[in-house]
């Protein structure tokens, strides 16, 4: 009986451990599926999402490129969800390439995408999501119902995808 209770305690501990179990919050960084640049561009192309880079390249180690190498699958799906839900043109200007701020939920780690600022997408974000105040750097932020964060960085939208946004 003692060994059964011990095993049960270990299983329950694993289920509820922050960042490890299946019953964690939407912002826990764990068990993400990474995709290649080719897979991401195929997904974006099929949804009518465009992308561009100031350097006209896709090298992850070049900050003037726009790369999707090692992008989280949920981030790519989140872009597709945003495109289909908004009906707006969507152009990605920043992916997983070097040159962005670091951190767990960073571009490099596959959680963020940058989008061109168009009136349609800006109106959609501001009218659909909840304004949650300014970030530490002064960027105003909106939070979707699924928990993803949309920050207006002045010349582009910086989006943190914790999940696919209801895909």
Secondary structure, DSSP 4 states (H G I P E B T S, - for coil): -HHHHHHHHHHHHHHHSTTTSSS--TT---SPPEE-HHHHHHHHHHHT-EE--TTS---TT-TTS---TTEEHHHHHHHHHHHHHH----EEEE-S-TTS--STTSTTTT-EEEEE--HHHHHHHHHHSEEEEE-TTS-EEEE-TTS-EEEE-SSEEEEE-SS-S--
